């Protein structure tokens, strides 16, 4: 049972890491969202 829990946590962390990388990539694609003062 402990092994299953560790596997689950590993998968969860892997997914979170991928989500974070995707978010950073999208942020680079839309810099105006990160720098609102650039619109003025």
N, C-alpha and C positions, 0 to 999 in steps of 0.2 A: 504493500500500500504506500509506503514512503517513496518508493521508486516512482510510482505513478504520480504522486504529488510533485516530486522534483521535476519530472518530465513536463507536467502541466505548467509549472512555474517557468521552466526554461522556454517553453513555447510561447508563454505569455510575454516574457521579456523580449523574445525574438520579434514578436508582433509589434510590441511597443517601439522597439528600435527601428523597425521598418517604417512604422507610422511617423516617427520623429524625422527620419530621413526624407520621407515624402513631403512632410510639412516644410522642411528647410528648402527642398527643391522648389516647392510652389512659392515660397517666400521670395526666392531669388528670381522667379519668373514674374513676380508682382512686387517690385521694390516700393511702389507707391503706398502699399498697405503698411509697410514697415516704417516708411518715412512720410507721414502725412503733411509735414511742413513743406515738402517738395511741390505740392499741388498749388500752394499760394504764390 
